[in-house]
């Protein structure tokens, strides 16, 4: 609340100056007092440690909602560098939102009246772990003073741009969309985040089980076990290779320089020698998988080999 007050000082006849020569300091004191009172002070509400329910929520790229009682908090799982949006716009009473870590320490955001008498704020996480968002009725009302509809969502890091190949390492881009046949927006809709894979040959089972969200260096928004997809893209490979797809769940594809060289719209079986040839450091290799239900996985192996030595017909093959 902002208190606005104006002070009007009028000058009278000079004959009264001697009578009021000691009053000037009173006017100065009054002006200073009004300046202090008229300043709007914004500060987060104190930590109440009153959880709305026993649930933990995982923000995705789409809007989600939960009802929260005044003075209570909701527990979220967040990832470093992801961006989160919270709002109570449209709720029936004057709200404030304040963000805390798992120990009740203030980490942000705070907002009072971004949308009328309700609250809206964006917050960039700088850690992996728990974020507790507390809702209060103004001014910092305690638990039981009503219920607000909290809308929340997540946005993945802006860099690297999805689809950018890693140079000498895999950039693995992850999507909260897909199905067992590689449809339903697989590899294009609901981009949620990424992680990196340093090994040329890799198995996702060494980094995570069921969902890439659980990779240790994953940065971005939540992806569940079902209906997701991922694409691993890299350059920096030099040599003659034969590529095996040792396993995949579900549909999988292999692209080289944007050309589909192999695919299996199915699940789980190994495939030996799906492509053989020479790769230059600038060639872009992409291995991707789309999941329907039950969790995904993928395994790819690069085998160094030699091209067949075929003699030329009246010419040299070098």
C-alpha positions as CSV (number, residue, x, y, z in Angstrom):
1,X,0.0,0.0,0.0
2,X,1.3,3.4,-0.9
3,X,0.4,6.4,1.2
4,X,0.7,9.7,-0.7
5,X,0.5,12.9,1.2
6,X,1.3,16.5,0.0
7,X,2.5,19.4,2.2
8,X,1.7,22.9,1.2
9,X,3.8,25.7,2.8
10,X,2.5,29.2,2.3
11,X,4.5,32.4,2.9
12,X,2.7,35.2,4.6
13,X,3.5,38.8,5.4
14,X,7.1,39.6,6.3
15,X,5.9,41.2,9.5
16,X,5.3,37.7,10.9
17,X,8.8,36.4,10.1
18,X,10.2,37.2,13.5
19,X,7.3,35.5,15.2
20,X,7.9,32.2,13.3
21,X,11.6,32.3,12.8
22,X,12.0,29.1,14.9
23,X,9.3,27.1,13.0
24,X,11.3,26.3,9.8
25,X,12.8,23.2,11.4
26,X,9.3,21.9,12.1
27,X,8.5,22.0,8.4
28,X,11.7,20.2,7.6
29,X,10.9,17.4,10.1
30,X,7.4,17.1,8.7
31,X,8.7,16.7,5.1
32,X,11.2,14.0,6.2
33,X,8.5,12.1,8.0
34,X,6.1,12.2,5.0
35,X,8.9,11.1,2.7
36,X,9.5,8.0,4.9
37,X,5.7,7.2,5.2
38,X,5.2,7.7,1.5
39,X,7.8,5.2,0.5
40,X,6.5,1.8,-0.7
41,X,8.3,-1.0,1.0
42,X,8.3,-4.5,-0.6
43,X,9.5,-7.5,1.3
44,X,8.7,-11.2,1.2
45,X,6.4,-12.7,3.8
46,X,8.0,-14.6,6.7
47,X,8.4,-18.4,6.4
48,X,5.3,-20.2,7.9
49,X,6.4,-23.8,7.3
50,X,2.8,-24.9,6.6
51,X,2.6,-27.2,3.6
52,X,-0.5,-27.3,1.5
53,X,-0.3,-31.1,1.1
54,X,2.2,-33.8,1.0
55,X,2.8,-33.7,-2.8
56,X,5.8,-32.6,-4.7
57,X,5.2,-30.9,-8.0
58,X,7.3,-31.1,-11.2
59,X,6.8,-28.0,-13.5
60,X,6.6,-28.8,-17.2
61,X,6.6,-26.5,-20.2
62,X,2.8,-26.4,-20.1
63,X,0.6,-24.6,-17.5
64,X,-0.3,-26.6,-14.5
65,X,-2.5,-25.5,-11.5
66,X,-2.9,-26.3,-7.8
67,X,-5.1,-24.7,-5.1
68,X,-3.1,-23.3,-2.2
69,X,-4.5,-22.0,1.2
70,X,-3.3,-18.7,2.4
71,X,-0.1,-18.9,4.4
72,X,0.7,-22.4,3.0
73,X,3.5,-23.4,0.6
74,X,3.7,-25.8,-2.3
75,X,6.8,-28.0,-2.8
76,X,8.4,-28.0,-6.3
77,X,11.4,-29.8,-7.8
78,X,13.5,-27.5,-9.9
79,X,16.7,-27.7,-12.1
80,X,19.6,-25.3,-12.3
81,X,19.3,-22.7,-15.2
82,X,15.6,-23.5,-15.8
83,X,13.1,-20.6,-15.5
84,X,9.9,-20.8,-13.6
85,X,6.7,-18.8,-13.7
86,X,4.2,-18.6,-10.9
87,X,0.9,-16.6,-10.7
88,X,-2.3,-16.3,-8.8
89,X,-4.0,-14.0,-11.3
90,X,-7.8,-14.4,-11.2
91,X,-7.9,-15.6,-7.6
92,X,-10.6,-14.2,-5.4
93,X,-8.5,-12.3,-2.9
94,X,-5.4,-10.1,-2.5
95,X,-2.3,-12.4,-2.7
96,X,1.4,-12.3,-2.1
97,X,3.9,-15.0,-3.2
98,X,7.3,-15.7,-1.7
99,X,9.9,-18.3,-2.6
100,X,12.0,-20.3,-0.2
101,X,14.5,-23.2,-0.3
102,X,14.0,-26.5,1.5
103,X,15.4,-25.0,4.8
104,X,13.0,-22.1,4.7
105,X,15.6,-19.6,3.5
106,X,14.3,-16.9,1.1
107,X,15.6,-17.4,-2.5
108,X,12.8,-15.6,-4.4
109,X,10.7,-14.6,-6.2
110,X,8.5,-12.2,-4.3
111,X,5.5,-10.4,-5.7
112,X,2.4,-8.7,-4.4
113,X,0.2,-7.0,-7.1
114,X,1.5,-7.8,-10.6
115,X,-2.0,-8.6,-11.9
116,X,-4.5,-6.4,-10.0
117,X,-4.5,-7.6,-6.4
118,X,-3.0,-10.9,-7.4
119,X,0.6,-12.0,-7.9
120,X,2.8,-13.0,-10.8
121,X,6.6,-13.6,-10.9
122,X,9.3,-15.3,-12.9
123,X,12.2,-17.0,-11.2
124,X,15.5,-18.4,-12.6
125,X,16.8,-21.3,-10.5
126,X,20.5,-21.5,-9.8
127,X,20.4,-24.9,-8.1
128,X,18.9,-28.4,-8.4
129,X,16.5,-29.4,-5.7
130,X,13.5,-28.1,-3.8
131,X,11.7,-24.8,-4.2
132,X,8.9,-23.9,-1.9
133,X,6.4,-21.2,-3.0
134,X,4.3,-19.7,-0.2
135,X,1.0,-18.0,-0.8
136,X,-0.3,-15.3,1.6
137,X,-3.3,-13.1,1.7
138,X,-2.3,-9.5,2.0
139,X,-0.7,-8.5,4.4
140,X,1.1,-11.8,4.9
141,X,-2.0,-13.5,6.2
142,X,-1.6,-16.9,8.0
143,X,-2.9,-20.2,7.0
144,X,-6.7,-20.6,6.7
145,X,-7.6,-17.2,5.2
146,X,-8.8,-18.6,1.8
147,X,-7.5,-20.5,-1.1
148,X,-5.8,-19.2,-4.3
149,X,-5.4,-21.0,-7.7
150,X,-1.7,-21.1,-8.4
151,X,-0.7,-21.5,-12.0
152,X,2.9,-22.6,-12.7
153,X,5.1,-23.6,-15.6
154,X,8.7,-24.0,-16.7
155,X,10.9,-22.7,-19.6
156,X,14.1,-24.5,-20.6
157,X,17.4,-22.7,-20.9
158,X,17.7,-20.6,-24.1
159,X,21.2,-21.8,-24.8
160,X,22.3,-23.9,-26.6
161,X,19.6,-23.6,-29.2
162,X,17.8,-26.9,-29.6
163,X,19.2,-28.8,-32.6
164,X,22.7,-27.4,-32.3
165,X,25.3,-30.2,-32.7
166,X,27.9,-30.6,-30.0
167,X,31.5,-30.4,-31.3
168,X,33.3,-33.5,-30.0
169,X,30.4,-34.3,-27.6
170,X,26.7,-35.2,-27.9
171,X,24.1,-32.5,-27.2
172,X,21.1,-34.5,-26.1
173,X,17.9,-32.5,-26.5
174,X,14.7,-33.7,-24.7
175,X,11.0,-33.2,-25.5
176,X,7.9,-33.8,-23.5
177,X,6.2,-35.2,-26.6
178,X,6.3,-38.5,-28.5
179,X,4.9,-42.0,-28.8
180,X,6.0,-45.5,-29.6
181,X,5.9,-44.8,-33.4
182,X,7.8,-41.5,-33.4
183,X,4.7,-39.4,-33.8
184,X,2.7,-37.0,-31.5
185,X,5.3,-34.3,-31.8
186,X,8.3,-36.4,-31.2
187,X,11.6,-34.5,-31.5
188,X,9.9,-31.2,-32.2
189,X,7.1,-30.3,-29.7
190,X,7.4,-29.2,-26.0
191,X,11.2,-28.8,-26.0
192,X,12.1,-29.2,-22.3
193,X,15.9,-29.2,-21.8
194,X,19.2,-30.9,-22.6
195,X,22.2,-32.7,-21.2
196,X,25.6,-33.6,-22.7
197,X,27.2,-37.0,-23.4
198,X,31.0,-37.0,-23.7
199,X,31.5,-40.6,-25.1
200,X,31.2,-41.4,-28.8
201,X,29.6,-44.7,-28.1
202,X,27.1,-44.6,-25.3
203,X,24.2,-46.3,-23.5
204,X,21.6,-44.1,-21.8
205,X,21.4,-46.7,-19.1
206,X,24.7,-45.4,-17.8
207,X,23.3,-42.0,-17.3
208,X,19.6,-42.4,-16.4
209,X,16.7,-44.9,-16.2
210,X,13.3,-44.3,-17.9
211,X,13.6,-40.5,-18.4
212,X,16.5,-38.2,-19.4
213,X,15.3,-35.7,-16.7
214,X,17.3,-37.9,-14.3
215,X,20.6,-37.4,-16.0
216,X,23.0,-35.8,-13.6
217,X,23.7,-32.7,-15.7
218,X,20.2,-32.4,-17.2
219,X,19.2,-28.7,-17.4
220,X,15.5,-27.9,-18.0
221,X,11.9,-28.8,-17.2
222,X,10.4,-32.0,-16.1
223,X,9.9,-34.9,-18.5
224,X,7.9,-38.0,-17.3
225,X,8.6,-41.6,-18.1
226,X,5.9,-41.8,-20.8
227,X,5.4,-39.9,-24.1
228,X,8.7,-38.3,-24.5
229,X,11.5,-38.2,-27.0
230,X,15.2,-37.2,-27.3
231,X,17.8,-36.6,-30.0
232,X,21.6,-36.8,-29.6
233,X,23.5,-34.7,-32.1
234,X,27.2,-34.2,-32.6
235,X,30.1,-33.5,-35.0
236,X,33.9,-34.0,-34.6
237,X,34.0,-37.7,-35.7
238,X,36.8,-38.6,-38.1
239,X,37.4,-42.0,-39.5
240,X,35.8,-45.0,-41.2
241,X,33.1,-46.5,-38.9
242,X,30.4,-49.2,-38.8
243,X,27.6,-48.2,-36.5
244,X,25.5,-50.5,-34.4
245,X,22.3,-49.7,-32.6
246,X,22.5,-52.1,-29.7
247,X,19.1,-51.3,-28.3
248,X,16.3,-48.8,-28.4
249,X,12.9,-48.2,-26.6
250,X,10.7,-47.3,-28.5
251,X,11.1,-46.1,-32.1
252,X,14.6,-45.0,-33.2
253,X,16.3,-43.3,-36.1
254,X,19.8,-42.5,-37.3
255,X,20.5,-39.4,-39.4
256,X,23.8,-38.4,-41.0
257,X,23.9,-34.9,-42.4
258,X,20.1,-34.6,-42.2
259,X,19.5,-37.8,-44.2
260,X,17.7,-40.7,-42.6
261,X,20.1,-43.7,-42.9
262,X,18.2,-46.2,-40.6
263,X,15.1,-46.5,-38.5
264,X,13.1,-49.0,-36.7
265,X,9.5,-48.2,-35.7
266,X,9.4,-50.7,-32.9
267,X,11.2,-51.6,-29.7
268,X,14.1,-53.0,-28.0
269,X,16.0,-55.2,-30.4
270,X,19.7,-54.8,-31.4
271,X,20.8,-53.9,-35.0
272,X,24.3,-54.5,-36.3
273,X,26.0,-52.5,-39.0
274,X,23.1,-50.1,-39.7
275,X,25.5,-47.8,-41.5
276,X,29.1,-48.0,-42.6
277,X,31.2,-45.3,-44.1
278,X,33.7,-42.5,-43.6
279,X,32.9,-39.6,-41.3
280,X,34.5,-36.2,-41.6
281,X,34.8,-33.9,-38.5
282,X,32.1,-31.6,-40.0
283,X,29.5,-34.4,-40.6
284,X,26.5,-34.2,-38.3
285,X,25.4,-37.5,-36.7
286,X,22.0,-37.7,-35.0
287,X,20.6,-40.7,-33.0
288,X,17.1,-40.3,-31.7
289,X,14.4,-42.2,-29.8
290,X,10.7,-41.7,-29.1
291,X,8.9,-43.3,-26.2
292,X,5.3,-44.4,-25.8
293,X,5.1,-45.8,-22.3
294,X,7.3,-47.3,-19.6
295,X,10.5,-45.3,-20.1
296,X,13.0,-45.0,-22.9
297,X,16.6,-46.0,-23.6
298,X,19.0,-46.1,-26.4
299,X,22.5,-47.5,-27.2
300,X,24.8,-46.7,-30.1
301,X,28.3,-48.1,-30.8
302,X,30.9,-46.8,-33.3
303,X,33.2,-49.5,-34.5
304,X,36.5,-48.4,-36.3
305,X,36.9,-50.5,-39.4
306,X,38.5,-50.4,-42.9
307,X,36.9,-50.1,-46.2
308,X,37.0,-53.1,-48.5
309,X,40.1,-53.1,-50.7
310,X,38.6,-53.4,-54.2
311,X,41.0,-53.2,-57.2
312,X,40.2,-50.7,-59.8
313,X,39.2,-51.7,-63.3
314,X,42.0,-50.2,-65.5
315,X,42.4,-47.5,-62.8
316,X,43.9,-47.1,-59.4
317,X,41.8,-47.1,-56.3
318,X,43.8,-45.2,-53.7
